[in-house]
Amino acid sequence: MVTIKIHPANLDGYGAFGQFATPVLGDHSGKSAEFNELNGNGDRLVFEGKGLRYEAGRLVEGIITSMTMYAPSGAKLGSLTDAKFAVTDLPDMRDYWGHYSMEAMIGGADTVIGSAGIDVLTGGDGKDVVKGLAGNDLISDGMGNDKSTGGAGADDFYFNSASGRNIITDFQSDGAQETHDQIYIDGTFFDVRQDGKNVVVEFDGGASITLLDIDSSEIDVGDIVLI
């Protein structure tokens, strides 16, 4: 299980990690590797793992167990822990933290945790847990059966017809503008029904979203949008 955490340092989701220039190899050993000058502003990325080997300033072999990105001040921007994958399975260094590369890395049952700010968070192909925390977050569920918690703020949840059977734990349909959540479905139709204490939203392709502890009478026009 991989855990991705976005730290509150004005980082707009982990997709921002992809904005790299040519990284420069700094301190390195068989257990860790530091890359500097990632995007021209002094950010650095530290890999930890086992059996790391280098050629011509590049990390070419080994097992990666964690990654942490730091701002020039030393503040953490984001981290990936509990990982276990081969360096050779990764794309070019400049794409390591790219949005789609991250989706490929988190193909199992993983946890994605946002920050106190505005985050863009995406689940992978497995049975993932996505937590937005504070801020007006954009949460996009992957292909698996994911459980999402928006947290404080007005959060947007995106699904498509291949999203699987998903759960939103804290959908807010009756709050003020700053706390009102919305669901966006990439599909052609949806149906809303009550199931005990929960609401189930079913849409084309067999996918569904279960909204915990809410009544269907609280779902208004505009809470769920087809795109």
Summary of the structure (lengths in Angstrom):
residues: 227
radius of gyration: 19.2
end to end distance: 31.7
largest distance: 63.0
contacts: 759
relative contact order: 0.12
helix: 9%
strand: 42%
